[in-house]
Amino acid sequence: MNTDNPLFVTLAVCGTAVILTGIFTKIFPPKKINIFYGHRTRTSMKNQRNWDYAQKHFASELIKAGVLMLLFSFFGLMISSTEVYWMVMALIFISIILFYFSWRTDRAVKKFETKNPEI
């Protein structure tokens, strides 16, 4: 096993951080719409109902994203290279994963808004 591979280290550390962030957000979701903390998109910040739904959904998505990163980190244990190339690959993968799960949340908020129009 090669635990000093940048692919393993980067994905394991970031995956763990993303899981912890998801758990923290699930336990302590931002109560009010703000510009500092939470899943902030035009749709989620449109009203308080969208905001509350987006925070719950995104916390779950963050946990899924972190688990996926941890699972992929084990590929780094199979590769015996310590080149920085693998860290760049890990960072690209992390960016794609976080963008994808953020996009899923925004899409879910739009569906929620459509199914539950304001009165």
DRENPA-3360 file (N, C-alpha, C; in nm, 2 decimals, always signed):
BEGIN
1 = MNTDNPLF = +0.08/-0.12/+0.00/+0.00/+0.00/+0.00/+0.09/+0.12/+0.00 ~ +0.04/+0.22/-0.08/+0.12/+0.35/-0.09/+0.04/+0.46/-0.04 ~ +0.05/+0.49/+0.09/-0.04/+0.59/+0.16/+0.02/+0.73/+0.13 ~ +0.13/+0.75/+0.07/+0.18/+0.88/+0.04/+0.15/+0.93/-0.10 ~ +0.07/+0.85/-0.17/+0.02/+0.89/-0.30/-0.07/+1.02/-0.29 ~ -0.04/+1.12/-0.37/-0.12/+1.24/-0.36/-0.27/+1.22/-0.39 ~ -0.30/+1.12/-0.48/-0.44/+1.09/-0.51/-0.51/+1.04/-0.39 ~ -0.45/+0.95/-0.31/-0.51/+0.90/-0.19/-0.52/+1.01/-0.08;
9 = VTLAVCGT = -0.42/+1.08/-0.06/-0.41/+1.18/+0.05/-0.52/+1.29/+0.02 ~ -0.51/+1.34/-0.10/-0.60/+1.46/-0.13/-0.75/+1.42/-0.12 ~ -0.78/+1.30/-0.19/-0.92/+1.26/-0.18/-0.97/+1.22/-0.04 ~ -0.88/+1.15/+0.03/-0.92/+1.11/+0.17/-0.94/+1.23/+0.26 ~ -0.85/+1.33/+0.25/-0.86/+1.44/+0.34/-0.98/+1.53/+0.30 ~ -1.00/+1.55/+0.17/-1.11/+1.64/+0.13/-1.24/+1.56/+0.15 ~ -1.25/+1.43/+0.12/-1.37/+1.35/+0.14/-1.41/+1.36/+0.29 ~ -1.32/+1.34/+0.38/-1.35/+1.35/+0.52/-1.40/+1.49/+0.56;
17 = AVILTGIF = -1.34/+1.59/+0.51/-1.38/+1.73/+0.53/-1.52/+1.75/+0.48 ~ -1.55/+1.70/+0.36/-1.68/+1.72/+0.30/-1.79/+1.65/+0.38 ~ -1.76/+1.53/+0.42/-1.85/+1.45/+0.51/-1.88/+1.53/+0.64 ~ -1.77/+1.58/+0.70/-1.79/+1.65/+0.83/-1.87/+1.78/+0.81 ~ -1.85/+1.85/+0.70/-1.92/+1.97/+0.66/-2.07/+1.93/+0.64 ~ -2.10/+1.82/+0.57/-2.24/+1.78/+0.55/-2.31/+1.75/+0.68 ~ -2.24/+1.68/+0.77/-2.29/+1.64/+0.90/-2.32/+1.77/+0.98 ~ -2.22/+1.86/+0.98/-2.24/+1.99/+1.06/-2.35/+2.07/+1.00;
25 = TKIFPPKK = -2.37/+2.07/+0.87/-2.48/+2.15/+0.81/-2.61/+2.08/+0.84 ~ -2.61/+1.95/+0.85/-2.74/+1.88/+0.88/-2.78/+1.91/+1.02 ~ -2.68/+1.91/+1.11/-2.71/+1.94/+1.25/-2.74/+2.08/+1.28 ~ -2.66/+2.17/+1.22/-2.68/+2.32/+1.24/-2.70/+2.39/+1.10 ~ -2.82/+2.37/+1.04/-2.84/+2.43/+0.91/-2.86/+2.58/+0.94 ~ -2.82/+2.66/+0.84/-2.84/+2.81/+0.85/-2.99/+2.84/+0.86 ~ -3.03/+2.91/+0.96/-3.18/+2.93/+0.98/-3.23/+3.04/+0.88 ~ -3.15/+3.14/+0.86/-3.20/+3.25/+0.77/-3.11/+3.26/+0.65;
33 = INIFYGHR = -3.17/+3.31/+0.54/-3.10/+3.34/+0.42/-2.98/+3.43/+0.45 ~ -2.86/+3.39/+0.41/-2.75/+3.48/+0.44/-2.65/+3.46/+0.32 ~ -2.54/+3.54/+0.33/-2.44/+3.54/+0.22/-2.31/+3.47/+0.27 ~ -2.31/+3.41/+0.38/-2.19/+3.35/+0.44/-2.19/+3.19/+0.44 ~ -2.31/+3.13/+0.47/-2.31/+2.99/+0.51/-2.43/+2.92/+0.45 ~ -2.41/+2.81/+0.39/-2.52/+2.74/+0.33/-2.51/+2.72/+0.18 ~ -2.60/+2.65/+0.12/-2.61/+2.64/-0.02/-2.68/+2.76/-0.08 ~ -2.60/+2.85/-0.14/-2.66/+2.98/-0.18/-2.66/+2.99/-0.33;
41 = TRTSMKNQ = -2.78/+2.98/-0.39/-2.81/+3.00/-0.53/-2.92/+3.09/-0.54 ~ -2.95/+3.14/-0.66/-3.06/+3.23/-0.68/-3.19/+3.16/-0.64 ~ -3.21/+3.03/-0.68/-3.33/+2.96/-0.64/-3.34/+2.94/-0.50 ~ -3.24/+2.90/-0.43/-3.24/+2.87/-0.29/-3.27/+2.99/-0.20 ~ -3.22/+3.11/-0.25/-3.23/+3.23/-0.18/-3.36/+3.31/-0.21 ~ -3.44/+3.25/-0.30/-3.56/+3.32/-0.34/-3.66/+3.35/-0.23 ~ -3.68/+3.25/-0.14/-3.76/+3.26/-0.02/-3.72/+3.17/+0.09 ~ -3.77/+3.18/+0.21/-3.73/+3.10/+0.32/-3.76/+2.95/+0.30;
49 = RNWDYAQK = -3.88/+2.92/+0.24/-3.91/+2.78/+0.22/-3.81/+2.71/+0.13 ~ -3.77/+2.77/+0.02/-3.66/+2.72/-0.07/-3.53/+2.71/+0.01 ~ -3.50/+2.81/+0.09/-3.37/+2.81/+0.16/-3.37/+2.69/+0.26 ~ -3.47/+2.67/+0.33/-3.48/+2.56/+0.43/-3.46/+2.42/+0.36 ~ -3.54/+2.41/+0.25/-3.53/+2.28/+0.17/-3.39/+2.26/+0.12 ~ -3.33/+2.36/+0.06/-3.20/+2.35/+0.00/-3.09/+2.31/+0.10 ~ -3.10/+2.37/+0.22/-3.00/+2.33/+0.32/-3.01/+2.19/+0.36 ~ -3.13/+2.14/+0.38/-3.15/+1.99/+0.42/-3.10/+1.91/+0.31;
57 = HFASELIK = -3.14/+1.94/+0.18/-3.10/+1.86/+0.07/-2.95/+1.86/+0.05 ~ -2.89/+1.98/+0.05/-2.74/+1.99/+0.03/-2.66/+1.92/+0.13 ~ -2.70/+1.92/+0.26/-2.63/+1.85/+0.36/-2.62/+1.70/+0.33 ~ -2.73/+1.65/+0.28/-2.73/+1.50/+0.25/-2.64/+1.48/+0.12 ~ -2.64/+1.57/+0.03/-2.56/+1.56/-0.09/-2.41/+1.58/-0.06 ~ -2.38/+1.66/+0.04/-2.24/+1.67/+0.08/-2.19/+1.54/+0.13 ~ -2.27/+1.48/+0.21/-2.23/+1.35/+0.27/-2.20/+1.25/+0.16 ~ -2.29/+1.24/+0.07/-2.28/+1.15/-0.05/-2.15/+1.18/-0.12;
65 = AGVLMLLF = -2.13/+1.31/-0.15/-2.01/+1.35/-0.22/-1.88/+1.31/-0.15 ~ -1.88/+1.33/-0.02/-1.76/+1.29/+0.06/-1.74/+1.14/+0.06 ~ -1.84/+1.07/+0.07/-1.83/+0.92/+0.07/-1.77/+0.88/-0.07 ~ -1.82/+0.94/-0.18/-1.77/+0.91/-0.31/-1.62/+0.94/-0.32 ~ -1.58/+1.05/-0.26/-1.44/+1.09/-0.26/-1.35/+0.99/-0.19 ~ -1.40/+0.95/-0.07/-1.33/+0.85/+0.01/-1.32/+0.72/-0.07 ~ -1.42/+0.68/-0.13/-1.42/+0.55/-0.21/-1.31/+0.56/-0.32 ~ -1.31/+0.67/-0.39/-1.21/+0.69/-0.50/-1.07/+0.71/-0.45;
73 = SFFGLMIS = -1.06/+0.75/-0.32/-0.92/+0.77/-0.27/-0.85/+0.64/-0.26 ~ -0.92/+0.53/-0.25/-0.85/+0.40/-0.24/-0.78/+0.36/-0.37 ~ -0.82/+0.42/-0.48/-0.74/+0.40/-0.61/-0.59/+0.45/-0.59 ~ -0.58/+0.55/-0.50/-0.44/+0.60/-0.48/-0.36/+0.50/-0.40 ~ -0.42/+0.41/-0.33/-0.34/+0.30/-0.26/-0.29/+0.20/-0.36 ~ -0.35/+0.19/-0.48/-0.31/+0.09/-0.58/-0.20/+0.15/-0.67 ~ -0.18/+0.28/-0.67/-0.09/+0.34/-0.76/+0.04/+0.38/-0.68 ~ +0.15/+0.34/-0.73/+0.27/+0.36/-0.66/+0.35/+0.49/-0.69;
81 = STEVYWMV = +0.28/+0.58/-0.75/+0.35/+0.71/-0.79/+0.33/+0.82/-0.68 ~ +0.42/+0.90/-0.67/+0.41/+1.02/-0.58/+0.41/+1.15/-0.65 ~ +0.38/+1.14/-0.78/+0.39/+1.26/-0.86/+0.27/+1.36/-0.83 ~ +0.30/+1.49/-0.85/+0.20/+1.59/-0.82/+0.09/+1.58/-0.92 ~ +0.11/+1.52/-1.03/+0.00/+1.49/-1.13/-0.12/+1.43/-1.07 ~ -0.10/+1.34/-0.98/-0.22/+1.28/-0.91/-0.30/+1.37/-0.82 ~ -0.23/+1.47/-0.76/-0.30/+1.56/-0.68/-0.38/+1.65/-0.77 ~ -0.33/+1.69/-0.88/-0.41/+1.77/-0.98/-0.53/+1.70/-1.02;
89 = MALIFISI = -0.51/+1.57/-1.05/-0.63/+1.49/-1.09/-0.73/+1.48/-0.98 ~ -0.69/+1.46/-0.86/-0.78/+1.46/-0.74/-0.85/+1.59/-0.73 ~ -0.79/+1.70/-0.74/-0.85/+1.83/-0.73/-0.96/+1.85/-0.84 ~ -0.92/+1.81/-0.96/-1.02/+1.82/-1.07/-1.14/+1.73/-1.04 ~ -1.12/+1.61/-0.99/-1.23/+1.52/-0.96/-1.31/+1.58/-0.84 ~ -1.25/+1.63/-0.74/-1.32/+1.70/-0.63/-1.41/+1.81/-0.69 ~ -1.36/+1.89/-0.77/-1.43/+2.00/-0.83/-1.56/+1.95/-0.91 ~ -1.54/+1.85/-0.99/-1.65/+1.80/-1.06/-1.75/+1.74/-0.97;
97 = ILFYFSWR = -1.71/+1.66/-0.87/-1.81/+1.60/-0.78/-1.89/+1.71/-0.70 ~ -1.82/+1.81/-0.65/-1.89/+1.91/-0.57/-1.99/+1.99/-0.66 ~ -1.94/+2.02/-0.79/-2.03/+2.09/-0.88/-2.15/+2.01/-0.91 ~ -2.13/+1.88/-0.93/-2.24/+1.79/-0.97/-2.35/+1.78/-0.85 ~ -2.30/+1.76/-0.73/-2.39/+1.75/-0.62/-2.46/+1.89/-0.59 ~ -2.39/+2.00/-0.61/-2.45/+2.13/-0.60/-2.56/+2.14/-0.70 ~ -2.53/+2.10/-0.83/-2.63/+2.11/-0.94/-2.75/+2.02/-0.90 ~ -2.73/+1.91/-0.85/-2.84/+1.82/-0.81/-2.93/+1.89/-0.70;
105 = TDRAVKKF = -2.87/+1.96/-0.61/-2.95/+2.03/-0.51/-3.03/+2.14/-0.57 ~ -2.97/+2.22/-0.66/-3.04/+2.33/-0.72/-3.16/+2.27/-0.81 ~ -3.14/+2.16/-0.87/-3.24/+2.10/-0.95/-3.36/+2.05/-0.86 ~ -3.32/+2.00/-0.75/-3.42/+1.95/-0.65/-3.50/+2.07/-0.59 ~ -3.43/+2.18/-0.57/-3.50/+2.30/-0.51/-3.60/+2.35/-0.62 ~ -3.56/+2.35/-0.74/-3.66/+2.40/-0.85/-3.78/+2.30/-0.86 ~ -3.76/+2.17/-0.85/-3.87/+2.08/-0.85/-3.96/+2.10/-0.72 ~ -3.90/+2.12/-0.61/-3.97/+2.15/-0.48/-4.05/+2.27/-0.50;
113 = ETKNPEI = -4.00/+2.38/-0.56/-4.07/+2.51/-0.58/-4.19/+2.49/-0.67 ~ -4.17/+2.41/-0.78/-4.28/+2.38/-0.87/-4.39/+2.30/-0.81 ~ -4.36/+2.21/-0.73/-4.46/+2.12/-0.66/-4.53/+2.19/-0.55 ~ -4.46/+2.29/-0.49/-4.51/+2.36/-0.37/-4.51/+2.51/-0.39 ~ -4.60/+2.56/-0.48/-4.60/+2.70/-0.51/-4.64/+2.78/-0.38 ~ -4.59/+2.90/-0.37/-4.63/+2.99/-0.26/-4.77/+3.03/-0.28 ~ -4.84/+3.05/-0.17/-4.98/+3.09/-0.17/-4.99/+3.24/-0.14;
% end
